[in-house]
Amino acid sequence: MAHVAIKDIYKNYGAVRALKGIDFEINDGEFVALVGPSGCGKTTLLRMIAGLEDITGGEIHIAGRVVNDLQPKARDIAMVFQNYALYPHMKVADNMSFSMQLAGAPKDEIKTKVEEAARILNLENYLDRYPRELSGGQRQRVAMGRAIVRNPKVFLFDEPLSNLDAKLRVSMRAEIKALHQRLGTTAVYVTHDQIEAMTMADKIVVMSEGHVEQVGTPLELYDEPQNLFVAAFIGSPSMNLMEATVTESGLKIGSFPEIATQSYDWLPTGKEIVVGMRPYDFAIGDTGLKLDVSVTEPTGVETQVAGHIEGKPVTCLFKERVSGRYGDTMHVTPNGPLHVFDKETGQRLGTAFTVTKH
């Protein structure tokens, strides 16, 4: 295990600056997810931690030492790739032990570590098979086994589940999380899937356009997004964002009656803001915001209704079963916390609460 410190990291590709002063720390034994849209720099940062990309500026510390100029093999890290990167002509046992063989480790030690990794990953019955004889999930477990036998200080995962089908991704998420809890090794996990990040990580680093938007636990990011980008990115379905104006008795959205709120006296009357509302925080009623229905998606447990309020896309989730078709209209009222953001800067101002709970 190891503490990892990313200190003011920059990365330039010619005139293009891909990373713009990345700065955060990963505690010993912590599972940290780097999450963000494609092109935000998360994979570039992971490759810099691994030593596969040069560092333009700043320092990366692993277990108390600066590793900027160290070769990947000297950093005591192990990486699990998106495409498994298994040798097709080698059996599972040889794929898992290849790095140890190159290092000249004793055969007994190699055998013991491979068997232990296979036991942890439920691969005991597959050690004599070739990768082509395995499913996608089994191949990914072999790739993780290859990392485990090295007993590294840090595991690096580069979108390891993106090639798997939806059902297998869910089961592999649980396997990786259980594996981390069992081994306790520091882990850095890159994904564009915020559900993976929310369900697996101890801490999430949200990135956008080469810089960090927010660092925090999954629930901290969900409950208190610090800006509009994080608010829209974290949560599935994502937070609904609508422009509003502060009045003497509440918040007014568009031409509809104002939403009576409490705990908002820190907002000056007349201020223009953006209000964030989670899809679960709506109730259906006879009055309220008029939702023009686009599509209704019943799942049995809940009903998702997507539509528009004054031309703005809105998604609501209801525990009850709701009927509705394209062109229908229903009235919805926010009945949960209202996340308030500055319209000009996009930064979080605080939370207001609706007066009436439904």
Residue pairs with C-beta under 8 A, 6 or more apart in sequence:
1 28
1 29
1 153
1 184
1 185
1 186
2 28
2 62
2 63
2 76
2 153
2 154
2 186
3 25
3 26
3 27
3 28
3 61
3 62
3 63
3 64
3 186
4 25
4 26
4 49
4 60
4 61
4 62
4 154
4 186
4 188
5 25
5 26
5 59
5 60
5 61
6 22
6 23
6 24
6 25
6 26
6 45
6 49
6 58
6 60
7 23
7 58
7 59
7 60
7 61
8 21
8 22
8 23
8 57
8 58
8 59
9 19
9 21
9 22
9 23
9 45
9 48
9 55
9 57
9 58
9 59
9 60
10 17
10 19
10 20
10 21
10 22
10 55
10 56
10 57
10 58
11 17
11 18
11 19
11 41
11 44
11 45
11 48
11 53
11 55
11 56
11 210
12 18
12 56
17 210
18 41
18 44
18 210
19 41
19 44
19 45
19 48
19 56
19 210
19 211
20 209
20 210
20 211
21 58
21 211
22 41
22 45
22 58
22 207
22 210
22 211
22 212
23 58
23 212
24 205
24 212
24 215
26 32
26 186
26 188
26 203
27 186
28 186
29 184
29 185
29 186
30 186
30 187
30 202
30 203
31 177
31 180
31 186
31 187
31 189
31 200
31 201
31 202
31 203
32 187
32 188
32 189
32 201
32 202
32 203
32 204
32 205
33 188
33 189
33 190
33 191
33 196
33 197
33 200
33 201
33 203
33 204
33 205
34 42
34 45
34 46
34 188
34 189
34 190
34 191
34 205
34 207
35 42
35 190
35 191
35 192
35 193
35 194
35 196
35 197
35 204
35 205
35 206
35 207
35 233
36 42
36 192
36 206
36 207
36 208
36 213
36 233
37 192
37 208
37 233
38 192
39 209
40 207
40 208
40 209
40 210
41 207
41 209
41 210
41 211
42 190
42 192
42 207
43 158
43 159
43 190
44 53
45 207
46 156
46 158
46 188
46 190
47 53
47 158
48 54
48 55
48 60
49 60
49 62
49 77
49 154
49 156
49 188
50 72
50 75
50 77
50 79
50 156
51 67
51 70
51 71
51 72
51 74
51 75
51 77
52 72
55 68
59 66
59 68
60 66
60 67
60 68
61 67
62 75
62 76
62 77
62 153
62 154
63 76
63 153
67 74
67 75
75 154
76 152
76 153
76 154
77 152
77 153
77 154
77 155
77 156
78 146
78 147
78 148
78 150
78 152
78 154
78 155
78 156
79 147
79 155
79 156
79 157
79 158
80 140
80 143
80 144
80 147
80 155
80 156
80 157
80 158
80 160
81 143
81 158
81 160
82 158
82 159
82 160
82 162
82 163
83 163
84 131
84 139
84 140
84 142
84 143
84 163
85 143
86 95
86 131
86 139
86 142
86 143
86 146
87 94
87 95
87 98
87 131
88 130
88 131
88 132
89 130
90 98
90 130
90 131
91 127
91 128
91 129
91 130
92 118
92 123
92 126
92 127
92 128
92 129
92 130
92 131
92 134
92 142
92 145
93 114
93 118
93 127
93 128
94 101
95 131
95 142
95 146
96 114
96 117
96 118
96 127
96 142
96 145
96 146
96 149
97 110
97 113
97 114
97 149
98 146
99 146
99 149
99 150
100 109
100 110
100 113
100 149
100 150
101 110
110 149
113 148
113 149
113 151
114 127
114 145
114 149
115 124
117 123
117 145
117 148
117 149
118 124
118 126
118 127
118 145
120 145
120 148
120 179
120 182
121 141
121 142
121 144
121 145
121 148
121 175
121 179
122 141
123 138
123 141
123 142
123 145
126 134
126 138
126 142
131 139
131 142
134 142
135 168
136 163
136 164
136 165
136 168
137 164
137 168
137 171
137 172
140 160
140 161
140 164
140 172
141 175
143 160
144 160
144 176
144 179
147 155
148 179
148 183
152 185
153 185
153 186
154 185
154 186
154 187
154 188
155 180
155 185
155 186
155 187
155 188
156 187
156 188
157 176
157 187
157 188
157 189
157 190
158 190
159 190
159 191
159 192
160 172
160 176
160 189
161 168
161 169
161 172
161 173
161 191
161 193
161 196
162 191
162 192
162 193
164 172
169 196
173 196
173 199
173 200
176 189
176 200
177 199
177 200
180 187
180 200
189 196
189 197
189 200
189 201
191 197
194 233
194 234
194 235
194 236
195 236
197 204
197 218
198 204
198 218
198 222
198 234
199 218
201 218
202 217
203 215
203 216
203 217
204 215
204 216
204 217
204 218
204 221
204 234
205 212
205 215
206 212
206 213
206 214
206 215
206 221
206 229
206 230
206 233
206 234
207 213
208 229
208 233
213 226
213 227
213 229
213 230
214 221
214 225
214 226
214 227
214 230
216 224
221 230
221 234
222 234
222 235
224 339
224 348
224 351
225 231
225 234
225 239
225 276
225 339
225 348
226 347
226 348
227 341
227 346
227 347
227 348
228 241
228 274
228 276
228 341
228 346
229 346
231 238
231 239
231 241
231 276
231 339
231 341
231 348
232 238
232 239
232 241
235 278
235 279
237 279
237 304
237 315
237 317
238 315
239 276
239 277
239 278
239 279
239 339
240 276
240 277
240 278
240 279
240 312
240 313
240 314
240 315
241 274
241 275
241 276
241 312
241 341
242 253
242 254
242 274
242 275
242 277
242 309
242 310
242 312
242 314
243 253
243 254
243 272
243 273
243 274
243 275
243 343
244 251
244 252
244 253
244 272
244 273
244 274
244 275
245 251
245 252
245 270
245 271
245 272
245 273
246 252
246 264
246 267
246 268
246 269
246 270
246 271
246 272
246 273
247 258
247 269
248 269
249 258
249 260
250 258
250 259
250 260
250 261
250 264
250 355
251 258
251 259
251 261
251 264
251 273
251 275
251 338
251 352
252 258
252 259
253 259
253 275
253 289
253 309
253 310
254 309
254 310
255 310
256 288
256 289
256 290
256 309
256 310
257 287
257 288
259 333
259 334
259 338
259 354
260 354
260 355
260 356
261 338
261 352
261 353
261 354
261 355
262 352
262 353
262 354
262 355
263 351
263 352
263 353
264 340
264 350
264 352
266 349
266 350
267 273
267 340
267 349
267 350
267 352
272 343
273 340
273 341
273 342
273 343
273 349
274 340
274 341
274 342
274 343
274 346
275 338
275 339
275 340
275 341
276 338
276 339
276 340
276 341
277 334
277 336
277 338
277 339
278 336
278 337
279 304
279 315
279 316
279 317
280 317
280 336
281 334
281 335
281 336
281 337
282 316
282 317
282 318
282 332
282 333
282 334
282 335
282 336
283 332
283 333
283 335
283 358
284 318
284 320
284 322
284 330
284 331
284 332
285 331
285 332
285 333
285 358
286 331
287 331
287 333
288 331
288 332
288 333
289 309
289 331
289 332
289 333
289 334
290 309
290 329
290 330
290 331
291 305
291 307
291 308
291 309
291 314
291 316
291 329
291 330
291 331
291 332
292 307
292 308
292 309
292 327
292 328
292 329
293 305
293 306
293 307
293 324
293 325
293 326
293 327
293 328
293 329
293 330
294 306
294 307
294 308
294 326
295 305
295 306
295 307
295 326
296 303
296 304
296 305
296 306
296 322
296 323
296 324
296 325
297 303
297 304
297 305
297 306
298 304
298 321
298 322
301 319
302 317
302 318
302 319
303 317
303 318
303 320
303 321
303 322
304 315
304 316
304 317
305 315
305 316
305 317
305 318
305 322
305 324
305 330
306 313
306 314
306 315
306 316
307 313
307 314
307 316
308 314
316 332
322 330
324 330
333 354
333 356
333 358
334 354
335 354
335 356
335 357
335 358
336 353
336 354
337 351
337 352
337 353
338 351
338 352
338 353
338 354
339 348
339 351
340 348
340 349
340 350
340 351
340 352
341 347
341 348
341 349
342 348
342 349
